């Protein structure tokens, strides 16, 4: 792992030259495999906290024609709907068509952003409840970074439990700093309220490096450890709602566990007890 580094907080915005271009305003490298960045926000963009958009860069020129095609991937917006900028959280895949290039962006550079937000990790897709669970692995924390800064989250729920499972402690740092920052930031205290921020319960676990809580959240749910640790009842359809964002295998396992607790998967058109972001594959 590498030490967290931050690259120039602000930069002058160049004249857009890419289609749907937005300018990078800051970049933070959390580890040698994880980074976050912020970009300018299109004036016309409206989205619900928890949704995703397609972002990317132009690909390499075709060896024969010289033409370039955009390389686009679905990225959850990590910033809340009220933010003036857009934030994203990404892995670095050295041979990945997009992230091999995206990881090298600097403030002042441009990315392509298609302003058509969609997604299921939104409050509209859940029935009313008392306790909201956010289950994330890796960069699947991104939509929850948005929802945790969304006042509606605390208007709808009495308790917000955030579980984040990664291999190593350093991979938890983005989420840990965000949650700690929420509770100490005067702007967030004023916007959301100190009493509402106190509703957050943070439950990080690691699967490889030693940490205060080891293990996969799926196992900790099945053996009841998470309920004992947090002092809350087992998940049930009467009181609990859940959002899930992680690898395909993780999503499938969590879905089966939640269904075993009696919860039903919902959607924008059919609000139910839990929702899963199927577009996320990081």
TARA-V30796 format. One record per pair of residues at least 24 apart in sequence whose ideal C-beta (glycine too) atoms are under 10 Angstrom apart, sorted by the first residue. I is the first residue (numbers start at 1). J is the second residue. Records with the same first field share a line. If there is no record, write none. Layout:
I = J, J
This chain:
1 = 30, 31, 32, 33, 34, 168, 169, 170, 171, 173, 209
2 = 29, 30, 31, 32, 33, 34, 170
3 = 29, 30, 31, 32, 170
4 = 28, 29, 30, 31, 34, 35, 170, 173, 174, 177
5 = 29, 30, 35
6 = 30, 36
7 = 35, 37, 105, 106, 107
8 = 106, 107, 108
9 = 38, 107
10 = 38, 107, 108
11 = 106, 107, 108, 109
12 = 107, 108
13 = 39, 40, 107, 108, 110
14 = 108, 109, 110
15 = 110
16 = 40, 110, 112
17 = 58, 110
18 = 56, 57, 58, 68, 70, 109, 110, 111, 112, 113
19 = 58, 70, 112, 113, 114
20 = 53, 54, 55, 56, 70, 72, 110, 111, 112, 113, 114, 115, 116
21 = 109, 110, 111, 112, 113
22 = 55, 85, 86, 110, 111, 112, 113, 115
23 = 85, 107, 108, 109, 110, 111
24 = 102, 105, 106, 107, 108, 109, 110, 111
25 = 84, 85, 86, 87, 107, 108
26 = 85, 87, 106, 107
27 = 103, 104, 105, 106, 107, 109
28 = 87, 89, 173, 174, 177
29 = 92, 103
30 = 89, 170, 171, 172, 173, 174, 175, 177
31 = 91, 92, 166, 168, 169, 170, 171, 173, 174
32 = 92, 94, 103, 170
33 = 90, 91, 92, 93, 94, 99, 103, 138, 139, 167, 168, 170, 171
34 = 89, 90, 91, 92, 103, 138, 139, 166, 170, 171, 173, 174, 282
35 = 88, 89, 90, 91, 92, 99, 102, 103, 104, 105, 139, 174
36 = 78, 87, 88, 89, 90, 139, 142, 145, 174, 178
37 = 78, 85, 86, 87, 88, 89, 90, 102, 103, 105, 106, 107, 109, 111
38 = 78, 79, 83, 84, 85, 86, 87, 88, 107
39 = 79, 85, 86, 87, 88, 105, 107, 109, 110, 111, 113
40 = 84, 85, 86, 110, 111, 113
41 = 77, 79, 83, 84, 85, 86, 87, 113, 115
42 = 86, 113, 114, 115
43 = 115
44 = 115
45 = 77, 81, 86, 113, 115, 116, 117
46 = 81, 115, 117
47 = 77, 79, 80, 81, 86, 115, 116, 117, 118, 119, 122, 146
48 = 77, 80, 81, 117, 118, 119, 121, 122, 123, 124, 125, 146, 147, 150, 152, 268
49 = 77, 78, 79, 80, 81, 82, 83, 119, 121, 122, 123, 143, 144, 145, 146, 147, 148, 149, 150, 151, 152, 153
50 = 76, 77, 80, 81, 117, 119, 120, 121, 122, 123, 124, 125, 134, 142, 143, 144, 145, 146, 147, 150, 153, 243, 245, 275, 277
51 = 76, 77, 81, 116, 117, 118, 119, 120, 121, 122, 143, 146, 277
52 = 76, 77, 78, 88, 117, 118, 119, 120, 121, 142, 143, 146, 245, 277, 279, 280
53 = 77, 86, 88, 113, 114, 115, 116, 117, 118, 119
54 = 112, 113, 114, 115, 116, 117, 118, 279
55 = 86, 88, 90, 98, 102, 111, 112, 113, 114
56 = 97, 98, 99, 101, 102, 111, 112, 113, 114
57 = 97, 98, 99, 101, 102, 104, 105, 109, 110, 111, 112
58 = 101, 110, 111, 112
59 = 97, 98, 101
60 = 97, 101
70 = 98, 112, 114
71 = 96, 97, 98, 99, 100, 101, 102, 112
72 = 98, 111, 112, 113, 114
73 = 97, 98, 99, 102, 279, 281, 282
74 = 114, 118, 119, 277, 278, 279, 280, 281, 282
75 = 102, 111, 113, 139, 142, 143, 279, 280, 282
76 = 117, 119, 121, 139, 140, 141, 142, 143, 144, 145, 146, 147, 245, 277, 279, 280, 282
77 = 113, 117, 119, 142, 143, 145, 146
78 = 139, 141, 142, 143, 144, 145, 146, 147, 148, 149, 174, 178
79 = 142, 145, 146, 149, 150
80 = 145, 146, 147, 148, 149, 150, 151, 152, 153, 188, 191, 192
81 = 117, 122, 146, 147, 149, 150, 151, 152
82 = 149, 150, 151, 191
83 = 146, 149
86 = 111, 113, 115, 146
87 = 142, 145, 146, 149, 178
88 = 113, 139, 142, 145
89 = 138, 139, 140, 141, 142, 143, 145, 174, 175, 178, 282
90 = 139, 142, 282
91 = 138, 139, 171, 282
93 = 282
99 = 282
118 = 268, 279
119 = 143, 146, 245, 268, 275, 277, 278, 279, 280
120 = 243, 244, 245, 265, 266, 267, 268, 274, 275, 276, 277, 278, 279
121 = 146, 147, 243, 244, 245, 275, 276, 277, 279, 280
122 = 146, 147, 150, 152, 243, 268, 271, 275, 277
123 = 147, 150, 152, 153, 155, 156, 157, 241, 243, 271, 275
124 = 152, 266, 267, 268, 269, 271, 275
125 = 241, 243, 265, 266, 267, 268, 269, 270, 271, 272, 274, 275, 276
126 = 156, 157, 241, 242, 243, 266, 271, 272, 273, 274, 275
127 = 237, 241, 264, 266, 270, 271, 272, 273, 274
128 = 156, 157, 241, 271
129 = 156, 157, 158, 159, 236, 237, 238, 239, 240, 241, 242, 263, 273, 274
130 = 156, 157, 158, 159, 238, 239, 240, 241
131 = 157, 158, 159, 160, 161, 199, 201, 230, 232, 233, 235, 236, 239, 240, 241, 242
132 = 156, 157, 158, 159, 160, 161, 162, 199, 240, 241, 242, 243, 274
133 = 157, 159, 160, 161, 162, 163, 201, 203, 217, 221, 226, 232, 235, 240, 241, 242, 243, 244, 254, 258, 263, 274
134 = 160, 161, 162, 163, 164, 175, 200, 202, 203, 241, 242, 243, 244, 245
135 = 161, 162, 163, 164, 165, 203, 217, 218, 221, 242, 243, 244, 245, 246, 250, 251, 253, 254, 255, 257, 258, 274, 276
136 = 162, 163, 164, 165, 166, 175, 204, 217, 243, 244, 245, 246, 250, 254, 277, 280
137 = 163, 164, 165, 166, 167, 171, 205, 207, 216, 217, 218, 244, 245, 246, 247, 249, 250, 251, 254, 280, 282
138 = 164, 165, 166, 167, 171, 172, 245, 246, 247, 250, 280, 282
139 = 166, 171, 174, 175, 245, 246, 280, 282
140 = 164, 165, 166, 243, 244, 245, 246, 247, 250, 251, 277, 280, 281, 282
141 = 165, 166, 171, 172, 174, 175, 176, 178, 179, 204, 245, 246
142 = 174, 175, 245, 277, 280, 282
143 = 243, 245, 277, 280
144 = 175, 178, 179, 243, 245
145 = 174, 175, 178, 179, 182
147 = 243
148 = 175, 178, 179, 182, 188, 192, 197, 200, 202
149 = 178, 181, 182, 185, 187, 188, 191, 192
150 = 191, 192
151 = 188, 191, 192, 193, 196
152 = 192
153 = 192, 196, 199, 200
154 = 192, 193, 195, 196, 197, 198, 199, 200
155 = 192, 193, 196
156 = 241
157 = 196, 199, 240, 241
158 = 196, 199, 239
159 = 198, 199, 200, 201, 230, 232, 239, 240
160 = 196, 197, 199, 200, 201, 202
161 = 199, 200, 201, 202, 203, 226, 230, 232, 235, 240, 242
162 = 200, 201, 202, 203, 204, 243
163 = 201, 202, 203, 204, 205, 213, 217, 220, 221, 226, 230, 242, 254
164 = 202, 203, 204, 205, 206, 217, 246
165 = 203, 204, 205, 206, 207, 213, 215, 216, 217, 218, 219, 220, 246, 250
166 = 204, 205, 206, 207, 208, 209, 211
167 = 206, 207, 208, 209
168 = 206, 207, 208, 209, 210, 211
169 = 204, 206, 208, 209, 210, 211, 212
170 = 206, 209
171 = 204, 206, 208, 209
172 = 202, 204, 205, 206, 209, 211
173 = 204
175 = 202, 204
176 = 202, 204
178 = 202
179 = 204
201 = 229, 230, 231, 232
203 = 229, 230
205 = 229
216 = 250, 253
217 = 246, 250, 253, 254, 257
218 = 246, 249, 250, 252, 253, 254, 256, 257
219 = 253, 257
221 = 253, 254, 257, 258, 260, 261
222 = 253, 256, 257, 260
234 = 261, 262
235 = 260, 261, 262, 263, 273, 274
236 = 261, 262, 263, 273
237 = 261, 262, 263, 264, 272, 273, 274
238 = 262, 273
239 = 273
240 = 273, 274
241 = 266, 271, 272, 273, 274, 275
242 = 266, 273, 274, 275, 276
243 = 274, 275, 276, 277
244 = 274, 275, 276, 277, 278, 280
245 = 275, 276, 277, 278, 279, 280, 282
246 = 276, 277, 280, 281, 282
247 = 280, 281, 282
248 = 278, 280, 281
250 = 276, 280
251 = 276, 277, 278, 280, 281
252 = 276
